C-alpha cells in the first residue's frame, strides 16, 4: 500500500510539474522589451518588468532607436514596446503598419511645447503670440535642450518663420539639465523665462508651469498633446495571453511617471530601484494591474508579486 502511495505521489508531482510548465509556453517565459533611452520609457519598462519578474518571468531590455524598435517588432526580435508616442511616431507607425499590434493606450495627456512659469502667465503670457509683447523681459531668448535635438529644430524653424514676431529672438541650446537650471534661477528671481517643456517629467512637480497655446503648427494641437501606446509583435498576446492580460491592465498617470522620473533624474536611483520603491508606496495599484494575471506556474499573481516586493 505504501508503495502504491509513493507511486501515486510521484505521478502527482510529475503531473504538477508538467502542468506548471505548461501554464506558460517556453517562448513566453522571457519577455523582451525595447527602450529608446527615454527616462519615461525607462520608468514604464521598469514597472512592467518588476511585475513580470515577481510573476516568475525573465525579462530583457534592448536599447533601440524608435525605427529599429519598430523593425525589431516586425522581425519578432522583441516582444513589447511601451513607448509608442503618437502622433510623434506616426511616420514609423505607418511605415511598419502590419508589423505590430497596438494593445492599448498606457498614458493619456502627455504634452510637449513651450512653457513659462505660472507668474509669467499671470502677467499676460499665455500663448506664443504674447511672447514678443514682453520681448525685453525675456531678453529675446528661448531656452531649448541639447544641440541637434528635433525639438530645438522646431523652435528654430518657428523663429526663422517669424510667425509670432520672433525673428530676432535667439534659441539657447545647452542640455536638459542646463535648461532647467536656467529656469530655476529665473524662478528664484521672478524673472521672465520661456523654455521647452514636456509632461511627464519631474519639472511639472518642481515648478508651477503654464504651457503656451498657439504653437499647433510646430508642436501639434493640445499643447503638443500625445498619447502613448503599448505595442507587441504580431500574435504575441494570443501566444502569451497571461502577459497580454497584464499589458491590457497597465495604464499609467502623468504624476506617477513624473514622480518616478524624479527619483531617477534627481535622486540618482536606477529605474528598477525607483519603480520598486514606488510600488511599495502605492500597493493599491497592484490589485488593478494584476487582476486576472497569474504567475508562470498558473498561481494567482497578486500575492506572488506582493511577496517579491516584501509587502
Residue, then its C-alpha position, 0 to 999 in steps of 0.5 A: x500500500x505504501x508503495x502504491x502511495x509513493x507511486x501515486x505521489x510521484x505521478x502527482x508531482x510529475x503531473x504538477x510539474x508538467x502542468x506548471x510548465x505548461x501554464x506558460x509556453x517556453x517562448x513566453x517565459x522571457x519577455x523582451x522589451x525595447x527602450x529608446x533611452x527615454x527616462x519615461x520609457x525607462x520608468x514604464x519598462x521598469x514597472x512592467x518588468x518588476x511585475x513580470x519578474x515577481x510573476x516568475x518571468x525573465x525579462x530583457x531590455x534592448x536599447x533601440x532607436x524608435x525605427x529599429x524598435x519598430x523593425x525589431x517588432x516586425x522581425x519578432x526580435x522583441x516582444x513589447x514596446x511601451x513607448x509608442x508616442x503618437x502622433x510623434x511616431x506616426x511616420x514609423x507607425x505607418x511605415x511598419x503598419x502590419x508589423x505590430x499590434x497596438x494593445x492599448x493606450x498606457x498614458x493619456x495627456x502627455x504634452x510637449x511645447x513651450x512653457x513659462x512659469x505660472x507668474x509669467x502667465x499671470x502677467x499676460x503670457x499665455x500663448x506664443x503670440x504674447x511672447x514678443x509683447x514682453x520681448x525685453x523681459x525675456x531678453x529675446x531668448x528661448x531656452x531649448x535642450x541639447x544641440x541637434x535635438x528635433x525639438x530645438x529644430x522646431x523652435x528654430x524653424x518657428x523663429x526663422x518663420x517669424x510667425x509670432x514676431x520672433x525673428x530676432x529672438x535667439x534659441x539657447x541650446x545647452x542640455x536638459x539639465x542646463x535648461x532647467x537650471x536656467x529656469x530655476x534661477x529665473x524662478x528664484x528671481x521672478x524673472x521672465x523665462x520661456x523654455x521647452x517643456x514636456x509632461x511627464x517629467x519631474x519639472x511639472x512637480x518642481x515648478x508651477x508651469x503654464x504651457x503656451x497655446x498657439x504653437x499647433x503648427x510646430x508642436x501639434x494641437x493640445x499643447x503638443x498633446x500625445x498619447x502613448x501606446x503599448x505595442x507587441x509583435x504580431x500574435x504575441x498576446x494570443x501566444x502569451x495571453x497571461x502577459x497580454x492580460x497584464x499589458x491590457x491592465x497597465x495604464x499609467x498617470x502623468x504624476x506617477x511617471x513624473x514622480x518616478x522620473x524624479x527619483x531617477x533624474x534627481x535622486x540618482x536611483x536606477x529605474x528598477x530601484x525607483x519603480x520598486x520603491x514606488x510600488x511599495x508606496x502605492x500597493x493599491x495599484x497592484x490589485x488593478x494591474x494584476x487582476x486576472x494575471x497569474x504567475x508562470x506556474x498558473x498561481x494567482x499573481x497578486x500575492x506572488x508579486x506582493x511577496x517579491x516586493x516584501x509587502 
